Structure formats: C-alpha cells, structure tokens
Amino acid sequence: MDFKDDVESSLLLLSYLDADLAAHGVTWFKRNILDLTAESALELVRGRSGKRAQVDYDRLYAYHIFAGLDVTGKPEETGA
C-alpha cells in the first residue's frame, strides 16, 4: 500500500481492526470487563507478560509492515 489515497488507507486499516475485533473482541471484553478482578486490573495497569505480550509484539510487527516501516529488527528497535 502506498498511502497516496487516504480513504483507501483508512478503509484498509479499518478492515484490519475489524478482523482483529472479530478474532479477539469477545475474549478481550470478557477478560477486561465481565471477569475483571482486582488482580487482573492490576495486571492491566502494570503490563502484561507471556502469551499476551507476544500477541502485542505480533500486532506491533504487523503495524510496522502495514505502515511501511523497517521490520528488520524488533519493533522497539526501529524507532517507531
């Protein structure tokens, strides 16, 4: 994607967000709203580890590819 068409770029981003919501929305809502405990709220505030951190890394990596940023290193090393 060359990002010359803002409308097309926005629609593509919305389609990625829609796919992510369809795949993870129910789980997120249940974990962070319906089943929220004091312990899980602290985890949300302090940060995540393990499997969820990998999901965040994968999303950041996908965003770097989507935005046309350098993906040769880890996302946190590319300066974005």
C-alpha positions in Angstrom: 0.0 0.0 0.0 1.4 3.4 -1.0 -0.8 5.5 1.3 -1.4 8.0 -1.6 -5.2 7.5 -1.1 -6.1 8.4 2.5 -9.6 6.9 2.1 -8.3 3.6 0.8 -5.6 3.5 3.6 -8.2 4.3 6.2 -10.5 1.6 4.9 -7.7 -1.0 4.9 -6.8 -0.1 8.5 -10.5 -0.4 9.5 -10.6 -3.8 7.8 -7.6 -5.0 9.8 -9.1 -3.6 13.0 -12.4 -5.3 12.2 -10.6 -8.7 11.7 -8.8 -8.3 15.0 -12.0 -7.4 16.8 -13.8 -10.4 15.3 -10.9 -12.7 16.4 -10.3 -11.3 19.8 -13.1 -8.9 20.8 -15.2 -11.4 22.8 -12.2 -12.6 24.8 -11.0 -9.1 25.5 -14.4 -7.9 26.6 -14.9 -11.0 28.9 -11.4 -10.7 30.4 -11.3 -6.9 30.8 -14.9 -6.1 31.6 -17.1 -9.0 32.7 -14.5 -11.1 34.6 -12.3 -8.2 35.8 -10.9 -8.8 39.3 -8.7 -6.6 41.4 -5.7 -8.8 40.5 -6.4 -8.7 36.7 -7.0 -4.9 36.9 -3.5 -4.5 38.4 -2.1 -6.7 35.6 -3.8 -4.4 33.1 -2.2 -1.3 34.7 1.2 -2.8 35.3 1.6 -4.5 31.9 1.4 -8.0 30.5 3.7 -10.9 30.2 3.9 -14.2 28.5 1.5 -15.1 25.7 -0.4 -11.8 25.7 2.9 -9.9 25.4 3.7 -12.0 22.3 0.3 -11.0 20.8 1.1 -7.3 21.4 4.5 -7.8 19.7 2.9 -9.5 16.8 0.4 -6.7 16.4 3.2 -4.1 16.6 5.2 -6.0 14.0 2.1 -6.2 11.7 1.5 -2.5 12.1 5.2 -1.8 11.1 4.6 -3.8 8.0 1.3 -2.1 7.3 2.9 1.4 7.8 5.9 0.5 5.6 8.3 0.9 8.5 11.6 -1.0 8.8 10.9 -4.5 10.1 14.4 -5.9 10.0 14.8 -5.7 13.8 12.5 -5.9 16.7 9.7 -3.2 16.5 11.0 -1.5 19.7 14.4 -1.1 17.9 13.1 0.6 14.8 12.3 3.9 16.5 8.6 4.0 15.6 
